[in-house]
């Protein structure tokens, strides 16, 4: 029998929680309400009914985001004009920026939108490389996405600095402050951190790693890729002690559009690409898409609503924190079912030939379980699951995942990526299908 999911104390007594042992953390009524707010929950318009476990490649999209974005996208007006429509556009952008500041937990600094989260990270790394004293080193971790791993390598080479890499623990699938301490030097100018890995599924202790870096290189610019973490828990950049943090909202219940970054006060005013007549802390180049900001605000509104189901607090920030805690609790229950199964369905850890990436019982896992099957191509496993209506993905030794898979000694892995709107029934369907595939 699978153990009852561990529910954080601050939401344990909420009426929105399920009372069924081993089931979804959310009540049936709340889960129904949540799923009704998203497009294409149970059916793909191209292939028909399916279970969506490809959230790390892009989450389901909120209906409210699509509706509001379309409304604003139809408007021809730009901001900074002397007419009422333009002033309305300016208010929409400002309101969206405020909502994103609340999501980030930012009390100071600058938030800007860019082409993608990856583009935002390349920009802030480029700016930090130009602003830091000459010489020294730039540090990245082998666990990172190319958004920071490649950017740091390129800008180390372009600025004549040594590029140092931190290894990660291939058994746990994550990296700790101690591993950073072994690589960071007093002359380290920039260090990057991946908050959560989209391959291993493991989160890092950003504040702990930051403290370790600052203990050796106090003035180092520390830049965090939060793209995979954002849909799985609350953000709190004011507590991390870092200089930049980026997200991509296509992973956080919005369409494919802008990425967003927060930069600290000291990084916000360094020399960077900007129009000469703009303030020193202006990072956006050209007119921004007000529809994207409007959609972002709708996403934050949804998270506030979700949090309100678990707390009596009334401030947006407290509700966002409650939402993050609740999402994590639901996903933890789903991951546990996926890995352990129960008396009716065999979990991943007990399926023949299956090897999990990362420890089965790790408390650091955030919604992603990657695995390999002895004698089976991961891409074939994904295709076979797809034939049975289970949409998952394979990560392989390519431009996106090669630096992570090579230390693991694997050419590819199959990845099941969950979100808070997924259910235990969907997990069971995935496990049932996989058992049939592996028996064939």
Kinemage of the C-alpha trace (Angstrom):
@kinemage 1
@onewidth
@group {chain A} dominant
@subgroup {mainchain}
@vectorlist {calphas} color= white
{ca unk a 1} P 0.000 0.000 0.000
{ca unk a 2} L 1.374 3.426 -0.943
{ca unk a 3} L 1.808 5.749 2.012
{ca unk a 4} L -0.421 8.775 2.422
{ca unk a 5} L 1.215 11.780 0.705
{ca unk a 6} L 3.011 14.111 3.073
{ca unk a 7} L 1.087 17.388 3.086
{ca unk a 8} L 2.795 20.522 4.439
{ca unk a 9} L 1.362 21.663 7.765
{ca unk a 10} L 0.257 25.053 6.466
{ca unk a 11} L -2.296 23.491 4.097
{ca unk a 12} L -3.015 20.194 5.847
{ca unk a 13} L -6.378 21.179 7.296
{ca unk a 14} L -7.735 22.879 4.178
{ca unk a 15} L -11.151 21.699 2.973
{ca unk a 16} L -9.774 21.499 -0.555
{ca unk a 17} L -7.617 18.500 0.347
{ca unk a 18} L -8.661 14.973 -0.495
{ca unk a 19} L -9.531 12.701 2.409
{ca unk a 20} L -8.776 9.532 0.428
{ca unk a 21} L -5.575 7.759 1.448
{ca unk a 22} L -3.098 7.439 -1.419
{ca unk a 23} L -5.274 9.494 -3.769
{ca unk a 24} L -4.870 13.003 -5.217
{ca unk a 25} L -3.996 15.609 -2.613
{ca unk a 26} L -6.645 17.910 -4.094
{ca unk a 27} L -10.301 17.099 -3.485
{ca unk a 28} L -12.335 15.814 -6.428
{ca unk a 29} L -14.323 19.058 -6.551
{ca unk a 30} L -11.214 21.230 -6.622
{ca unk a 31} L -9.494 19.044 -9.216
{ca unk a 32} L -12.542 19.310 -11.458
{ca unk a 33} L -12.538 23.082 -11.051
{ca unk a 34} L -8.828 23.283 -11.837
{ca unk a 35} L -9.020 21.132 -14.954
{ca unk a 36} L -12.007 23.075 -16.282
{ca unk a 37} L -9.822 26.193 -16.369
{ca unk a 38} L -7.352 24.725 -18.896
{ca unk a 39} L -7.541 23.997 -22.610
{ca unk a 40} L -7.012 20.489 -24.035
{ca unk a 41} L -6.802 18.701 -20.690
{ca unk a 42} L -7.928 15.281 -21.919
{ca unk a 43} L -7.857 15.523 -25.693
{ca unk a 44} L -5.411 16.677 -28.347
{ca unk a 45} L -7.103 18.403 -31.321
{ca unk a 46} L -4.794 16.476 -33.672
{ca unk a 47} L -4.678 12.976 -32.175
{ca unk a 48} L -7.750 12.677 -29.957
{ca unk a 49} L -7.970 11.548 -26.310
{ca unk a 50} L -4.653 11.463 -24.477
{ca unk a 51} L -3.000 11.887 -21.093
{ca unk a 52} L -0.718 14.917 -21.104
{ca unk a 53} L 2.550 14.147 -19.321
{ca unk a 54} L 4.731 16.489 -21.404
{ca unk a 55} L 4.453 19.495 -19.108
{ca unk a 56} L 8.219 20.094 -19.022
{ca unk a 57} L 8.011 20.774 -22.761
{ca unk a 58} L 5.201 23.280 -22.266
{ca unk a 59} L 2.287 23.225 -19.849
{ca unk a 60} L -1.402 23.190 -20.606
{ca unk a 61} L -2.703 26.718 -21.222
{ca unk a 62} L -5.227 28.561 -19.107
{ca unk a 63} L -8.426 29.522 -20.885
{ca unk a 64} L -8.410 32.901 -19.141
{ca unk a 65} L -4.921 33.636 -20.482
{ca unk a 66} L -5.897 32.820 -24.054
{ca unk a 67} L -9.102 34.873 -23.833
{ca unk a 68} L -7.533 37.957 -22.280
{ca unk a 69} L -4.458 37.843 -24.514
{ca unk a 70} L -6.656 37.681 -27.618
{ca unk a 71} L -8.720 40.639 -26.433
{ca unk a 72} L -5.635 42.809 -25.969
{ca unk a 73} L -3.873 41.497 -29.085
{ca unk a 74} L -6.745 42.824 -31.199
{ca unk a 75} L -6.046 46.410 -30.141
{ca unk a 76} L -3.947 48.493 -32.568
{ca unk a 77} L -2.776 51.050 -30.004
{ca unk a 78} L 0.667 51.405 -28.454
{ca unk a 79} L 1.502 52.914 -25.086
{ca unk a 80} L 3.115 56.323 -24.492
{ca unk a 81} L 0.608 58.148 -26.725
{ca unk a 82} L -1.748 60.976 -25.825
{ca unk a 83} L -5.039 59.153 -26.127
{ca unk a 84} L -7.238 57.063 -23.870
{ca unk a 85} L -6.554 53.780 -25.666
{ca unk a 86} L -2.821 54.264 -25.292
{ca unk a 87} L -3.192 55.093 -21.623
{ca unk a 88} L -5.235 51.920 -21.182
{ca unk a 89} L -2.443 49.911 -22.833
{ca unk a 90} L 0.082 51.511 -20.475
{ca unk a 91} L -2.039 50.489 -17.497
{ca unk a 92} L -2.281 46.911 -18.791
{ca unk a 93} L 1.498 46.659 -19.126
{ca unk a 94} L 2.076 48.216 -15.699
{ca unk a 95} L -0.474 45.898 -14.104
{ca unk a 96} L 1.118 42.866 -15.725
{ca unk a 97} L 4.545 43.970 -14.542
{ca unk a 98} L 3.223 44.350 -10.997
{ca unk a 99} L 1.707 40.872 -11.166
{ca unk a 100} L 5.018 39.413 -12.320
{ca unk a 101} L 6.856 41.201 -9.501
{ca unk a 102} L 4.451 39.535 -7.075
{ca unk a 103} L 5.068 36.151 -8.717
{ca unk a 104} L 8.845 36.591 -8.477
{ca unk a 105} L 8.603 37.821 -4.879
{ca unk a 106} L 10.617 40.867 -5.928
{ca unk a 107} L 10.782 43.804 -3.537
{ca unk a 108} L 13.270 45.765 -5.651
{ca unk a 109} L 15.124 45.493 -8.937
{ca unk a 110} L 13.771 45.391 -12.493
{ca unk a 111} L 11.527 42.920 -14.332
{ca unk a 112} L 11.685 42.810 -18.114
{ca unk a 113} L 10.276 40.697 -20.910
{ca unk a 114} L 12.281 39.162 -23.709
{ca unk a 115} L 11.911 36.805 -26.627
{ca unk a 116} L 12.221 33.696 -24.409
{ca unk a 117} L 13.568 32.799 -20.982
{ca unk a 118} L 16.700 31.532 -22.719
{ca unk a 119} L 17.156 34.870 -24.483
{ca unk a 120} L 16.736 36.695 -21.168
{ca unk a 121} L 19.441 34.530 -19.583
{ca unk a 122} L 21.849 35.089 -22.472
{ca unk a 123} L 21.282 38.843 -22.139
{ca unk a 124} L 21.927 39.061 -18.417
{ca unk a 125} L 24.993 36.815 -18.662
{ca unk a 126} L 26.353 39.004 -21.477
{ca unk a 127} L 25.766 42.134 -19.397
{ca unk a 128} L 27.371 40.617 -16.301
{ca unk a 129} L 30.378 39.497 -18.349
{ca unk a 130} L 30.864 43.049 -19.560
{ca unk a 131} L 30.389 44.615 -16.151
{ca unk a 132} L 32.587 42.339 -14.041
{ca unk a 133} L 36.276 43.107 -13.532
{ca unk a 134} L 38.547 41.718 -16.227
{ca unk a 135} L 40.021 38.270 -15.893
{ca unk a 136} L 39.033 35.613 -13.421
{ca unk a 137} L 36.609 32.778 -14.002
{ca unk a 138} L 32.989 32.042 -14.887
{ca unk a 139} L 31.310 29.024 -13.278
{ca unk a 140} L 28.443 26.860 -14.547
{ca unk a 141} L 27.145 23.427 -13.569
{ca unk a 142} L 26.939 20.385 -15.855
{ca unk a 143} L 23.333 19.930 -14.747
{ca unk a 144} L 22.267 23.188 -16.407
{ca unk a 145} L 20.213 23.826 -19.506
{ca unk a 146} L 22.167 25.388 -22.411
{ca unk a 147} L 20.449 28.693 -21.597
{ca unk a 148} L 23.144 29.200 -18.966
{ca unk a 149} L 25.626 26.411 -19.692
{ca unk a 150} L 26.289 27.529 -23.261
{ca unk a 151} L 25.963 31.237 -22.497
{ca unk a 152} L 28.621 31.103 -19.776
{ca unk a 153} L 30.972 29.091 -21.983
{ca unk a 154} L 30.598 31.541 -24.846
{ca unk a 155} L 31.059 34.647 -22.733
{ca unk a 156} L 34.019 33.180 -20.879
{ca unk a 157} L 35.668 32.639 -24.259
{ca unk a 158} L 34.716 36.064 -25.602
{ca unk a 159} L 36.040 37.871 -22.524
{ca unk a 160} L 39.198 35.799 -22.029
{ca unk a 161} L 38.092 34.214 -18.770
{ca unk a 162} L 38.486 30.659 -17.552
{ca unk a 163} L 35.273 28.613 -17.782
{ca unk a 164} L 34.892 26.252 -14.839
{ca unk a 165} L 32.214 23.580 -14.521
{ca unk a 166} L 30.695 22.056 -11.417
{ca unk a 167} L 29.846 18.383 -11.661
{ca unk a 168} L 26.603 17.026 -10.282
{ca unk a 169} L 25.858 13.886 -8.325
{ca unk a 170} L 24.758 11.324 -10.903
{ca unk a 171} L 23.141 9.192 -8.197
{ca unk a 172} L 20.924 11.958 -6.808
{ca unk a 173} L 20.538 13.939 -10.041
{ca unk a 174} L 21.282 17.235 -8.331
{ca unk a 175} L 24.076 19.528 -7.172
{ca unk a 176} L 24.772 20.980 -3.726
{ca unk a 177} L 26.595 23.913 -2.192
{ca unk a 178} L 29.540 21.686 -1.339
{ca unk a 179} L 30.124 20.828 -4.991
{ca unk a 180} L 30.082 24.536 -5.857
{ca unk a 181} L 32.604 25.241 -3.074
{ca unk a 182} L 35.056 22.875 -4.739
{ca unk a 183} L 35.030 24.908 -7.978
{ca unk a 184} L 34.241 28.553 -7.195
{ca unk a 185} L 37.324 30.732 -6.637
{ca unk a 186} L 37.820 34.222 -5.194
{ca unk a 187} L 38.209 35.472 -8.782
{ca unk a 188} L 34.894 33.982 -9.971
{ca unk a 189} L 33.011 36.815 -11.694
{ca unk a 190} L 29.785 35.012 -12.696
{ca unk a 191} L 28.171 31.816 -11.437
{ca unk a 192} L 24.960 30.250 -12.682
{ca unk a 193} L 22.499 27.967 -10.901
{ca unk a 194} L 19.721 25.780 -12.280
{ca unk a 195} L 16.786 25.884 -9.855
{ca unk a 196} L 15.182 22.671 -11.150
{ca unk a 197} L 16.376 20.264 -13.829
{ca unk a 198} L 13.967 19.385 -16.646
{ca unk a 199} L 15.920 16.144 -17.148
{ca unk a 200} L 16.510 14.738 -13.663
{ca unk a 201} L 13.531 16.574 -12.151
{ca unk a 202} L 15.532 17.597 -9.101
{ca unk a 203} L 15.524 21.033 -7.458
{ca unk a 204} L 18.613 22.704 -6.042
{ca unk a 205} L 18.818 24.700 -2.821
{ca unk a 206} L 19.413 28.056 -4.496
{ca unk a 207} L 19.872 30.053 -1.286
{ca unk a 208} L 22.370 27.528 0.112
{ca unk a 209} L 24.419 27.439 -3.101
{ca unk a 210} L 24.343 31.239 -3.294
{ca unk a 211} L 25.638 31.539 0.262
{ca unk a 212} L 28.476 29.147 -0.584
{ca unk a 213} L 29.428 31.174 -3.665
{ca unk a 214} L 29.304 34.490 -1.805
{ca unk a 215} L 31.467 33.031 0.970
{ca unk a 216} L 34.253 32.627 -1.586
{ca unk a 217} L 33.502 35.345 -4.168
{ca unk a 218} L 31.324 38.007 -2.493
{ca unk a 219} L 30.976 40.214 -5.578
{ca unk a 220} L 30.189 37.424 -8.020
{ca unk a 221} L 27.130 37.942 -10.228
{ca unk a 222} L 24.820 34.981 -9.577
{ca unk a 223} L 22.231 34.185 -12.244
{ca unk a 224} L 19.492 31.573 -11.877
{ca unk a 225} L 17.522 29.634 -14.468
{ca unk a 226} L 14.093 29.229 -12.848
{ca unk a 227} L 12.252 28.130 -15.995
{ca unk a 228} L 11.541 24.565 -14.875
{ca unk a 229} L 10.877 25.439 -11.228
{ca unk a 230} L 8.280 28.158 -11.788
{ca unk a 231} L 5.265 25.871 -12.463
{ca unk a 232} L 6.035 23.637 -9.495
{ca unk a 233} L 6.405 25.972 -6.521
{ca unk a 234} L 6.499 29.540 -5.263
{ca unk a 235} L 9.319 31.897 -6.261
{ca unk a 236} L 11.046 34.188 -3.764
{ca unk a 237} L 13.908 36.061 -5.403
{ca unk a 238} L 14.179 38.468 -2.484
{ca unk a 239} L 15.374 35.623 -0.262
{ca unk a 240} L 17.837 33.936 -2.631
{ca unk a 241} L 20.574 36.576 -2.615
{ca unk a 242} L 21.052 36.335 -6.394
{ca unk a 243} L 21.364 38.918 -9.154
{ca unk a 244} L 19.023 37.556 -11.827
{ca unk a 245} L 16.270 34.975 -12.168
{ca unk a 246} L 14.483 34.047 -15.405
{ca unk a 247} L 11.292 32.171 -16.293
{ca unk a 248} L 9.481 31.139 -19.481
{ca unk a 249} L 5.728 31.332 -19.172
{ca unk a 250} L 5.009 28.632 -21.757
{ca unk a 251} L 5.921 26.255 -18.926
{ca unk a 252} L 3.726 28.193 -16.516
{ca unk a 253} L 0.250 27.864 -18.021
{ca unk a 254} L 0.619 30.510 -20.760
{ca unk a 255} L 1.084 30.280 -24.555
{ca unk a 256} L 4.471 30.324 -26.214
{ca unk a 257} L 5.424 33.994 -26.023
{ca unk a 258} L 7.740 36.088 -23.887
{ca unk a 259} L 10.242 35.044 -21.271
{ca unk a 260} L 10.680 37.248 -18.206
{ca unk a 261} L 13.632 38.047 -15.990
{ca unk a 262} L 14.174 39.811 -12.707
{ca unk a 263} L 17.501 41.584 -12.208
{ca unk a 264} L 18.839 42.958 -8.948
{ca unk a 265} L 19.418 46.668 -8.399
{ca unk a 266} L 23.200 46.329 -8.825
{ca unk a 267} L 22.910 44.319 -12.055
{ca unk a 268} L 20.050 46.400 -13.455
{ca unk a 269} L 22.204 49.475 -14.065
{ca unk a 270} L 25.374 47.918 -15.470
{ca unk a 271} L 26.198 48.703 -19.083
{ca unk a 272} L 23.845 46.647 -21.263
{ca unk a 273} L 21.992 46.847 -24.561
{ca unk a 274} L 19.454 49.678 -24.326
{ca unk a 275} L 18.269 52.721 -26.187
{ca unk a 276} L 20.521 55.671 -25.342
{ca unk a 277} L 17.649 57.916 -24.262
{ca unk a 278} L 16.199 55.377 -21.831
{ca unk a 279} L 16.905 55.168 -18.061
{ca unk a 280} L 19.994 53.265 -16.944
{ca unk a 281} L 17.850 50.376 -15.690
{ca unk a 282} L 15.797 49.953 -18.897
{ca unk a 283} L 16.207 46.460 -20.370
{ca unk a 284} L 13.407 46.165 -22.893
{ca unk a 285} L 14.245 47.006 -26.483
{ca unk a 286} L 11.347 48.385 -28.470
{ca unk a 287} L 7.631 48.104 -27.795
{ca unk a 288} L 6.470 45.255 -25.603
{ca unk a 289} L 3.482 43.061 -26.370
{ca unk a 290} L 0.700 44.206 -24.030
{ca unk a 291} L -1.217 40.990 -24.735
{ca unk a 292} L 1.644 38.973 -23.228
{ca unk a 293} L 1.646 41.104 -20.070
{ca unk a 294} L -2.144 40.796 -19.851
{ca unk a 295} L -1.883 37.032 -20.191
{ca unk a 296} L 0.820 36.883 -17.535
{ca unk a 297} L -1.453 38.746 -15.144
{ca unk a 298} L -4.240 36.236 -15.775
{ca unk a 299} L -1.841 33.407 -14.930
{ca unk a 300} L -0.885 35.095 -11.663
{ca unk a 301} L -4.576 35.657 -10.924
{ca unk a 302} L -5.169 31.927 -11.394
{ca unk a 303} L -2.396 31.054 -8.945
{ca unk a 304} L -3.840 33.507 -6.437
{ca unk a 305} L -7.218 31.814 -6.821
{ca unk a 306} L -5.618 28.394 -6.326
{ca unk a 307} L -3.804 29.593 -3.235
{ca unk a 308} L -7.029 31.008 -1.820
{ca unk a 309} L -8.370 27.430 -1.671
{ca unk a 310} L -5.687 26.631 0.886
{ca unk a 311} L -5.263 29.758 2.986
{ca unk a 312} L -7.399 32.423 4.579
{ca unk a 313} L -4.716 35.019 3.845
{ca unk a 314} L -5.844 37.843 1.595
{ca unk a 315} L -2.611 39.270 0.189
{ca unk a 316} L -1.612 38.164 -3.326
{ca unk a 317} L 1.855 37.148 -2.186
{ca unk a 318} L 0.592 34.900 0.608
{ca unk a 319} L -1.864 33.265 -1.761
{ca unk a 320} L 0.875 32.627 -4.324
{ca unk a 321} L 2.991 30.990 -1.656
{ca unk a 322} L 0.039 28.803 -0.631
{ca unk a 323} L -0.506 27.848 -4.277
{ca unk a 324} L 3.132 26.844 -4.640
{ca unk a 325} L 2.939 24.668 -1.534
{ca unk a 326} L -0.294 23.036 -2.687
{ca unk a 327} L 0.979 22.359 -6.218
{ca unk a 328} L 4.102 20.768 -4.824
{ca unk a 329} L 2.072 18.564 -2.489
{ca unk a 330} L -0.189 17.343 -5.311
{ca unk a 331} L 2.747 16.652 -7.605
{ca unk a 332} L 4.615 14.827 -4.847
{ca unk a 333} L 1.635 12.488 -4.456
{ca unk a 334} L 1.554 11.879 -8.210
{ca unk a 335} L 5.296 11.239 -8.403
{ca unk a 336} L 5.086 8.822 -5.512
{ca unk a 337} L 2.308 6.878 -7.233
{ca unk a 338} L 4.266 6.862 -10.498
{ca unk a 339} L 7.399 5.507 -8.851
{ca unk a 340} L 5.902 3.210 -6.219
{ca unk a 341} L 2.529 2.217 -7.678
{ca unk a 342} L 0.125 0.420 -5.340
{ca unk a 343} L -1.550 -2.977 -4.945
{ca unk a 344} L -3.350 -2.521 -8.273
{ca unk a 345} L -0.631 -1.091 -10.512
{ca unk a 346} L 3.131 -1.636 -10.678
{ca unk a 347} L 5.265 1.450 -10.120
{ca unk a 348} L 8.248 2.404 -12.231
{ca unk a 349} L 10.787 1.199 -9.692
{ca unk a 350} L 9.375 -2.334 -9.879
{ca unk a 351} L 8.923 -2.620 -13.637
{ca unk a 352} L 11.449 -4.998 -15.253
{ca unk a 353} L 14.541 -3.360 -16.677
{ca unk a 354} L 13.610 0.170 -15.557
{ca unk a 355} L 16.251 2.432 -13.990
{ca unk a 356} L 15.186 5.760 -12.499
{ca unk a 357} L 17.238 8.923 -12.892
{ca unk a 358} L 17.735 10.224 -9.367
{ca unk a 359} L 16.741 8.639 -6.100
{ca unk a 360} L 13.248 7.170 -5.927
{ca unk a 361} L 12.432 8.777 -2.574
{ca unk a 362} L 14.139 12.131 -3.071
{ca unk a 363} L 12.306 15.079 -1.475
{ca unk a 364} L 13.891 17.346 -4.109
{ca unk a 365} L 11.997 15.946 -7.088
{ca unk a 366} L 9.630 18.428 -8.772
{ca unk a 367} L 7.129 16.834 -11.115
{ca unk a 368} L 9.567 15.057 -13.458
{ca unk a 369} L 10.547 11.387 -13.511
{ca unk a 370} L 13.048 10.308 -16.152
{ca unk a 371} L 13.978 6.682 -16.656
{ca unk a 372} L 15.697 4.280 -19.010
{ca unk a 373} L 14.784 0.703 -19.869
{ca unk a 374} L 17.456 -1.923 -20.392
{ca unk a 375} L 17.602 -2.954 -24.022
{ca unk a 376} L 15.031 -0.379 -25.116
{ca unk a 377} L 15.476 2.872 -27.008
{ca unk a 378} L 13.910 5.726 -25.014
{ca unk a 379} L 12.451 7.225 -28.180
{ca unk a 380} L 10.741 3.912 -28.955
{ca unk a 381} L 9.266 3.771 -25.445
{ca unk a 382} L 7.898 7.284 -25.935
{ca unk a 383} L 6.421 6.385 -29.328
{ca unk a 384} L 4.785 3.235 -27.943
{ca unk a 385} L 3.248 5.171 -25.066
{ca unk a 386} L 2.014 7.746 -27.556
{ca unk a 387} L 0.233 5.007 -29.493
{ca unk a 388} L -1.624 4.233 -26.279
{ca unk a 389} L -2.644 7.825 -25.646
{ca unk a 390} L 0.092 8.730 -23.146
{ca unk a 391} L 2.070 11.794 -24.244
{ca unk a 392} L 5.578 11.865 -22.794
{ca unk a 393} L 8.954 12.848 -24.234
{ca unk a 394} L 12.508 11.602 -24.636
{ca unk a 395} L 15.584 13.641 -23.812
{ca unk a 396} L 18.653 12.629 -25.806
{ca unk a 397} L 22.304 13.527 -26.214
{ca unk a 398} L 21.709 16.685 -28.215
{ca unk a 399} L 22.122 20.451 -27.924
{ca unk a 400} L 19.614 20.601 -25.053
{ca unk a 401} L 20.467 17.637 -22.843
{ca unk a 402} L 23.846 16.237 -23.916
{ca unk a 403} L 25.837 17.892 -21.131
{ca unk a 404} L 23.506 16.235 -18.584
{ca unk a 405} L 23.148 12.789 -20.148
{ca unk a 406} L 26.845 12.257 -20.871
{ca unk a 407} L 27.853 12.259 -17.165
{ca unk a 408} L 24.995 9.792 -16.592
{ca unk a 409} L 26.431 7.560 -19.319
{ca unk a 410} L 23.104 7.482 -21.162
{ca unk a 411} L 22.286 8.252 -24.805
{ca unk a 412} L 18.657 9.067 -23.976
{ca unk a 413} L 15.947 8.838 -21.293
{ca unk a 414} L 12.165 8.738 -21.336
{ca unk a 415} L 10.605 11.566 -19.359
{ca unk a 416} L 7.233 11.745 -17.642
{ca unk a 417} L 6.548 15.316 -16.568
{ca unk a 418} L 3.572 16.066 -14.336
{ca unk a 419} L 1.710 19.167 -13.235
{ca unk a 420} L -0.761 19.940 -10.484
{ca unk a 421} L -3.742 19.417 -12.793
{ca unk a 422} L -2.782 15.811 -13.498
{ca unk a 423} L -4.470 12.994 -11.594
{ca unk a 424} L -3.680 9.642 -10.026
{ca unk a 425} L -5.964 7.991 -12.599
{ca unk a 426} L -3.762 9.405 -15.371
{ca unk a 427} L -0.650 8.102 -13.618
{ca unk a 428} L -2.218 4.665 -13.339
{ca unk a 429} L -3.099 4.731 -17.048
{ca unk a 430} L 0.543 5.519 -17.866
{ca unk a 431} L 1.853 2.710 -15.674
{ca unk a 432} L -0.632 0.219 -17.095
{ca unk a 433} L 0.351 1.103 -20.655
{ca unk a 434} L 4.058 0.942 -19.878
{ca unk a 435} L 3.741 -2.476 -18.260
{ca unk a 436} L 2.084 -3.822 -21.420
{ca unk a 437} L 4.809 -2.274 -23.606
{ca unk a 438} L 7.633 -3.755 -21.553
{ca unk a 439} L 5.999 -7.169 -21.568
{ca unk a 440} L 5.829 -7.167 -25.369
